[in-house]
């Protein structure tokens, strides 16, 4: 239903599943396993998988903390988008990568739920994309010491409000890993 003309394809985004981002993440191993399943489903259906990798002072490029977790391996030919901001579209080549693949619908996975996942979902919707959040394939760390809700509540709230998200000519939504089909 995207508002982008001639963008009939779907792509999977794997956002910031980096050692330093998910070391202390809520249900880390289960989320990684679900993302691996989503990636496998996408590859089997010839759906593009696009990897997004953040860098900043705490995640310096080429450091161990900056590297993707070893359980998730990008294949040669799968695009890699480097970013400096929460929204994966902001000051990156993500839009041109999506245009090259005729993508109008994004399936979003990764970390951190309360920053980069939310920012990218909203960035996608405002730019004309449909955006589906995989409800059990995103995570965040515990920031309750700073006044945030516990990670399980952050994730549940994001799933709740994104489930019915929509704008003229485009929509959000959530699916669980096992519900996801690219056929």
C-alpha positions as CSV (number, residue, x, y, z in Angstrom):
1,X,0.0,0.0,0.0
2,X,3.1,2.2,-0.1
3,X,2.8,5.7,-1.5
4,X,6.1,5.2,-3.4
5,X,5.3,4.5,-7.1
6,X,6.7,1.3,-8.6
7,X,8.0,0.1,-5.3
8,X,6.4,-3.3,-5.1
9,X,9.1,-5.3,-3.2
10,X,9.7,-6.0,0.4
11,X,13.0,-5.9,2.2
12,X,14.2,-6.9,5.7
13,X,16.2,-4.4,7.8
14,X,18.5,-5.8,10.4
15,X,19.3,-2.7,12.6
16,X,22.3,-2.4,14.9
17,X,22.7,-6.0,16.0
18,X,26.2,-5.2,17.1
19,X,28.2,-6.6,20.0
20,X,28.2,-3.3,22.0
21,X,24.5,-2.6,21.4
22,X,23.1,-6.0,22.4
23,X,25.6,-7.3,25.0
24,X,23.1,-6.6,27.8
25,X,19.9,-6.7,25.7
26,X,16.6,-8.1,26.9
27,X,16.2,-11.8,25.7
28,X,19.3,-11.3,23.5
29,X,19.7,-14.9,22.3
30,X,16.0,-15.4,21.6
31,X,15.9,-12.2,19.6
32,X,19.0,-13.1,17.6
33,X,17.5,-16.5,16.8
34,X,14.3,-14.9,15.6
35,X,16.2,-12.4,13.5
36,X,18.2,-15.3,12.0
37,X,14.9,-17.0,11.1
38,X,13.5,-13.8,9.5
39,X,16.7,-13.5,7.5
40,X,16.6,-17.2,6.4
41,X,12.9,-16.7,5.3
42,X,13.9,-13.6,3.3
43,X,16.8,-15.2,1.6
44,X,14.7,-18.3,0.7
45,X,12.1,-16.0,-0.9
46,X,14.7,-13.8,-2.7
47,X,13.7,-10.8,-0.5
48,X,16.6,-8.3,0.0
49,X,18.2,-8.2,3.5
50,X,19.7,-4.9,4.3
51,X,22.1,-4.5,7.3
52,X,22.3,-1.3,9.2
53,X,25.3,-0.5,11.4
54,X,25.6,2.3,13.8
55,X,28.8,4.1,14.9
56,X,29.5,6.8,17.5
57,X,31.9,7.5,20.3
58,X,30.8,4.3,22.2
59,X,30.8,2.2,18.9
60,X,33.9,3.3,17.1
61,X,34.2,1.9,13.5
62,X,36.1,-1.4,13.2
63,X,36.0,-2.0,17.0
64,X,34.8,-5.3,18.6
65,X,31.8,-3.4,20.0
66,X,30.9,-2.0,16.5
67,X,31.0,-5.5,14.9
68,X,27.8,-7.4,14.2
69,X,27.1,-10.3,16.6
70,X,28.7,-13.5,15.3
71,X,25.4,-15.3,15.2
72,X,24.2,-13.0,12.4
73,X,26.3,-13.1,9.2
74,X,25.8,-10.7,6.3
75,X,26.3,-12.4,2.9
76,X,28.3,-10.9,0.1
77,X,26.0,-8.7,-2.0
78,X,23.7,-7.9,0.9
79,X,23.7,-4.1,1.3
80,X,25.3,-2.6,4.4
81,X,24.2,0.9,5.5
82,X,26.4,2.8,7.9
83,X,24.6,5.4,10.2
84,X,25.3,8.0,12.8
85,X,21.8,8.7,14.0
86,X,18.8,6.8,15.3
87,X,16.8,6.9,12.1
88,X,18.4,4.6,9.6
89,X,17.4,7.0,6.8
90,X,19.0,10.1,8.3
91,X,22.2,11.0,6.5
92,X,22.6,7.5,5.0
93,X,22.2,5.9,1.6
94,X,19.3,3.7,2.7
95,X,16.7,5.4,0.5
96,X,18.9,4.9,-2.6
97,X,19.5,1.2,-1.7
98,X,15.7,0.7,-1.3
99,X,15.0,2.5,-4.6
100,X,17.6,0.3,-6.4
101,X,15.7,-2.8,-5.1
102,X,12.2,-1.3,-5.8
103,X,11.3,-1.6,-2.1
104,X,8.2,0.0,-0.7
105,X,7.6,-2.2,2.3
106,X,10.1,-2.7,5.1
107,X,10.2,-5.6,7.7
108,X,12.1,-4.2,10.6
109,X,14.2,-6.1,13.2
110,X,17.1,-5.2,15.5
111,X,18.0,-2.9,18.3
112,X,17.5,-0.7,20.3
113,X,13.7,-0.7,20.4
114,X,13.4,2.7,22.1
115,X,15.8,4.5,19.9
116,X,16.9,3.2,16.5
117,X,13.9,0.9,15.9
118,X,11.3,3.5,16.7
119,X,13.1,6.2,14.8
120,X,13.5,4.1,11.7
121,X,9.9,2.9,11.8
122,X,8.6,6.5,12.0
123,X,11.2,7.6,9.4
124,X,10.0,4.9,7.0
125,X,6.3,5.8,7.4
126,X,6.9,9.5,6.9
127,X,8.9,8.8,3.8
128,X,6.1,6.8,2.2
129,X,7.1,3.2,3.1
130,X,4.9,0.6,4.7
131,X,6.8,-0.7,7.8
132,X,6.1,-4.0,9.6
133,X,7.8,-4.5,12.9
134,X,8.7,-8.1,13.8
135,X,7.3,-8.1,17.3
136,X,9.6,-10.8,18.7
137,X,12.7,-9.7,16.8
138,X,13.7,-6.4,18.4
139,X,15.2,-5.7,21.7
140,X,16.7,-3.1,24.0
141,X,18.9,-2.8,27.1
142,X,17.6,-2.0,30.6
143,X,17.5,1.7,31.0
144,X,15.2,1.7,34.1
145,X,18.0,3.2,36.2
146,X,17.5,6.3,34.1
147,X,13.7,6.4,34.7
148,X,12.7,4.3,31.6
149,X,10.3,1.4,31.9
150,X,11.8,-2.1,32.0
151,X,12.8,-3.5,28.6
152,X,9.9,-5.9,28.4
153,X,7.5,-3.0,28.8
154,X,9.3,-0.8,26.3
155,X,9.1,-3.7,23.7
156,X,5.4,-4.4,24.6
157,X,4.5,-0.8,24.3
158,X,6.3,-0.4,20.9
159,X,4.5,-3.5,19.6
160,X,1.2,-2.2,20.9
161,X,1.3,1.2,19.3
162,X,3.0,0.1,16.0
163,X,0.4,-2.7,15.5
164,X,-2.2,-0.1,14.3
165,X,0.0,2.6,13.0
166,X,-1.0,4.1,9.7
167,X,-0.9,7.3,7.6
168,X,-2.6,8.2,4.3
169,X,-1.7,5.5,1.7
170,X,0.7,3.6,4.0
171,X,0.6,1.5,7.1
172,X,2.6,0.0,9.9
173,X,1.8,-3.2,11.7
174,X,3.4,-6.1,13.6
175,X,3.9,-9.8,13.0
176,X,5.7,-12.4,15.1
177,X,8.5,-14.3,13.5
178,X,6.5,-17.5,12.9
179,X,3.6,-15.5,11.3
180,X,5.9,-13.8,8.8
181,X,5.7,-15.1,5.2
182,X,7.2,-13.6,2.1
183,X,5.0,-15.6,-0.3
